[in-house]
Structures are given as structure tokens and as C-alpha cells.
């Protein structure tokens, strides 16, 4: 009975009586939408796992079997495939919203959120490989090879992940197990993310998160979160009409270890990082830049400025940062030729310059405008 009461109190504190600011707009729906998509991906992925065979000789065939032979298998695969894109759309919107409202001042919330982002990127990459098509196979070869830049242990780590001296069926099994287990770890960290958020309160359109103007989460924000139904309806319609528009044509060709695609391109949500990687000719520096494109945002937790928000300057810089990220994503799918080989390093510098400018301004503005 005590356990039941404790669980009910916990749920009640999270979804009913939670004190929430009255100034939360629809942009705060991005977080709740991400939670819904995560559960959706776990459910659809579990059904797909019933029929998938992680074997290099059968993987591609079992994907086709799911599409053509399993009852409603096609709809689960289409929803799971497009659900990954839906997740990243709202993930990036959630991060940009956090930058607009300087949510990095909530240190534990920000750092746990970035950790979720890194794990989701890893999860999406492994799911991409499971199709065992031309593009996904060679993407696995390229991305796992990057780990060889780790001093001393790099080549050993790559060989261990490959389970041999190349990407094989053993590698596929390794990725399948991790792809199945990692969402549960992500779910656990998401719970921690919510607990941290509810202990501090959300930032709001007033750029504050204190006890200034609070209402109960229910029914005010339960009703607001119901707007997510509109997004789901749009997602279902677009997934059924344009199921593979966000994919690559090479994903319909079975993996051939003897012939690589002419132009290896990752999924759209990795393109900005891929452009940064390609912009630097040196492999070690390229991998470091790739990691720093995300790890840089961990440094934002060092900001202790809760007074000098400089909201207009912040919005201007964040808008510029979003534009640079979009252009980098476009450059990531372009061929390695002029003028793209010149533009990629330029916009990589702009990307990092704006990120560190944002960090520097809000770490020092409290002192400057004291």
C-alpha cells in the first residue's frame, strides 16, 4: 500500500500538482512531444524486432519480408523510420528553444538533456545500420573508423566493435543488441531530466524560473499538450503519402562490401556534423571538431548569469546560429567540390564562433553591466 501511495504521489507531483509558470507558450510542448515520440519509437521498434534477423546474409531480406509479408509490417516500419526524423525535428526545436530562453542556466537539466541528445544520435546511427543497405553499411564503415583516432587504444576499439577486421554480421548483431537496449537507458535518463526540471522549474517567456507566478500543471498544461494531437495527425498523413522522401535511394540496394556508393551521405539530422567533419582535411582534427560541435554546449552549464539576460542580443545570435546550422546541413549533402569545399570550413568557423560568442557574452555580461 505504501508503494502504491508513493507511486501515486510521484505521478501526481509530476503531472497534476506540479507548480508551473503561467507564461509557458506552445514552444514548451516540444519536450512533451519528445516524450511521446520516444514511447512511440520503443513500441514500433519492439514489434519490428519480432521479425528482424540480425544476420548479414538475411538482414536486408528480413526488412523486405517485414514490408511485404508481415501483416501491417509496412506501417510499423514506415512509422518507425519516419518517427526517427520526427524525433530529431522536435529535439532540435527543443534545443533551440533552450538557447532562446537560456535554459542552460538550469545546469542539471541542460547537461542531462545534452547526454540524451548524444545517446539518441548513437541510437539513430545504429538503427540506420540495421537495414544493411549500401548507404547504411558504408556509413557504419566510415563512422566506426573514426574511433581509430583515439590514442593507443583506437585501433583496438574499432576491431572490438567490428568483431574482426571489417564490418560484418557480427558487427550487425552488436549494433542490434545495443539498438534494442539503449532506449531503456535513454528512458531512464529522461526520467532524471524531468526530475531535475521539476525541482528547479522551467524557464519561461519571462526568462525566469523562480516562484513568481505558478499554476498547477493540470488541467492548464495537460490541455495545452493536447495540441500535440495535431502534429501526430500531420505526421501520420505525411508518412503514408511520402514514406521514403527523407531517405536515400541507396537504402533500397543491399549492402555490397566490395563497392562503395559514389557519394556517402548520412541521414539529414547528422548532416551539419558531417559537414564539419569533412571541412577539416586532418582526420584527428576533423573528429575533434565533430565531437566539439555538440560537446561545446556542455560548457554553457558554466553560465551563472541569472540577471543580465540581454534578450534581444541573445535572440539575434541564436537566429544566426540556426541559419549557420541549416546551411551546414545543406553543405553536408553536397558533393566534395568547389565551391562547397570552401563554404564548409567557412560556415564551420561561423558555427563555432557564434556558439562561443553566446557563451562568452552571457558569462561576462553580469560583470559588464553590474
C-alpha positions, -999 to 999 in steps of 0.1 A, spaced: 0 0 0 29 23 8 44 16 -25 12 24 -43 8 56 -24 44 66 -31 39 59 -68 6 78 -70 22 108 -51 51 107 -76 28 107 -106 6 133 -90 36 156 -84 48 152 -120 15 156 -139 -11 172 -117 1 194 -88 34 204 -103 38 242 -100 43 257 -135 47 292 -148 17 308 -163 38 321 -192 47 289 -209 39 291 -246 34 263 -272 72 260 -276 72 242 -243 52 215 -260 84 203 -277 95 184 -246 62 166 -241 62 158 -278 96 142 -275 84 120 -247 55 108 -268 78 101 -298 102 82 -276 75 59 -264 62 56 -300 96 46 -312 101 20 -285 67 4 -292 71 3 -330 107 -8 -327 97 -37 -304 72 -50 -330 98 -48 -357 123 -67 -336 100 -97 -336 106 -103 -372 141 -89 -378 171 -112 -381 205 -96 -373 225 -116 -398 245 -101 -427 230 -126 -452 194 -122 -441 191 -86 -426 182 -68 -458 158 -97 -468 140 -96 -434 134 -59 -438 117 -67 -472 99 -95 -455 85 -71 -429 74 -47 -456 57 -73 -479 48 -103 -459 41 -94 -423 6 -82 -416 8 -44 -412 46 -47 -410 50 -20 -436 31 5 -415 53 -2 -384 85 2 -404 73 34 -421 63 49 -388 95 38 -371 117 51 -399 99 85 -401 95 86 -363 133 90 -361 130 121 -382 101 134 -362 121 129 -330 151 149 -343 128 177 -356 115 182 -321 149 175 -305 164 204 -325 134 226 -318 137 218 -281 175 227 -281 169 259 -300 141 269 -276 166 262 -247 191 285 -263 165 312 -269 154 312 -233 188 305 -218 177 272 -203 214 262 -198 212 282 -165 194 251 -152 226 232 -152 215 196 -143 186 198 -168 208 211 -196 236 186 -191 212 156 -188 194 168 -219 226 170 -239 235 135 -227 201 123 -241 209 140 -274 243 122 -277 227 88 -269 198 94 -293 224 102 -321 241 69 -313 208 51 -312 197 65 -346 230 56 -362 228 20 -351 192 18 -363 203 31 -397 229 4 -400 204 -24 -392 187 -20 -427 220 -34 -441 217 -14 -473 245 2 -493 244 36 -477 239 23 -441 267 -3 -445 292 22 -457 281 48 -432 289 22 -405 324 17 -420 331 54 -421 318 63 -387 333 34 -367 366 40 -384 367 75 -368 373 58 -335 408 49 -347 420 84 -339 418 76 -301 454 74 -289 469 40 -283 435 21 -279 418 34 -311 425 6 -335 418 -20 -308 384 -4 -300 375 -4 -337 384 -40 -341 364 -49 -310 333 -31 -323 337 -47 -357 343 -81 -340 370 -86 -366 388 -67 -393 358 -53 -411 321 -45 -407 305 -80 -408 274 -99 -395 290 -99 -360 291 -61 -361 254 -61 -371 244 -83 -341 264 -60 -318 245 -29 -332 212 -47 -330 216 -56 -293 227 -20 -284 199 -5 -305 173 -26 -286 188 -19 -251 198 17 -254 163 32 -255 157 19 -220 188 37 -208 175 68 -226 141 64 -209 158 63 -175 179 95 -182 147 112 -195 131 105 -161 161 121 -144 158 150 -168 122 155 -157 130 152 -120 158 179 -124 134 201 -144 106 198 -118 130 205 -89 141 238 -105 110 248 -125 111 256 -163 124 288 -177 96 309 -192 89 337 -217 98 360 -187 133 344 -187 128 333 -151 122 300 -134 115 311 -98 83 311 -78 69 342 -94 36 331 -110 27 295 -107 -4 274 -116 -10 236 -113 2 216 -143 -32 200 -146 -55 210 -162 -38 240 -177 -9 223 -194 -24 189 -199 -49 207 -222 -21 226 -239 -1 194 -245 -32 180 -263 -23 202 -293 3 176 -300 -25 155 -315 -25 179 -345 12 171 -350 6 134 -349 -22 137 -375 1 156 -398 29 130 -392 6 101 -400 -7 117 -432 28 127 -445 43 93 -435 16 75 -456 18 98 -486 56 104 -486 71 74 -467 106 75 -481 112 111 -491 136 116 -462 156 85 -471 183 78 -497 179 58 -529 209 37 -519 189 24 -490 170 2 -514 201 -16 -525 215 -45 -504 250 -39 -488 279 -47 -510 313 -47 -492 331 -47 -525 316 -15 -539 310 18 -520 285 44 -531 298 73 -552 287 98 -526 282 87 -489 257 109 -472 242 103 -437 206 110 -427 195 146 -427 198 151 -389 236 143 -390 244 165 -420 256 195 -400 281 174 -381 292 156 -412 299 189 -430 321 200 -401 340 166 -402 346 170 -440 356 206 -437 389 197 -420 414 177 -441 432 163 -410 414 132 -397 422 137 -360 412 174 -360 381 166 -380 369 141 -354 377 166 -326 357 193 -344 328 168 -349 327 160 -312 331 196 -302 301 206 -323 280 191 -296 303 189 -265 307 227 -267 272 231 -254 282 213 -221 303 244 -214 271 265 -213 264 250 -179 292 272 -166 270 303 -170 259 317 -137 242 348 -150 206 350 -138 202 388 -141 216 403 -174 197 383 -200 203 407 -229 173 391 -246 174 409 -280 211 402 -285 206 366 -274 177 361 -300 198 377 -327 228 354 -321 206 323 -318 189 331 -351 223 334 -367 234 301 -352 203 284 -365 209 298 -400 245 286 -399 234 251 -388 209 249 -416 235 260 -442 260 234 -428 233 207 -431 228 217 -468 266 216 -474 268 182 -457 248 166 -486 267 185 -514 295 169 -534 331 174 -523 339 200 -549 342 238 -553 325 260 -540 313 236 -513 348 227 -501 353 265 -494 319 271 -478 321 242 -454 352 254 -435 338 290 -435 304 281 -420 321 256 -396 341 286 -382 308 307 -381 291 278 -362 317 276 -335 323 313 -334 286 320 -327 284 292 -301 314 306 -282 303 342 -286 269 333 -270 288 315 -242 313 344 -237 287 372 -237 265 357 -210 294 346 -188 307 382 -188 276 404 -192 268 401 -155 302 417 -147 300 443 -175 265 455 -166 268 452 -129 
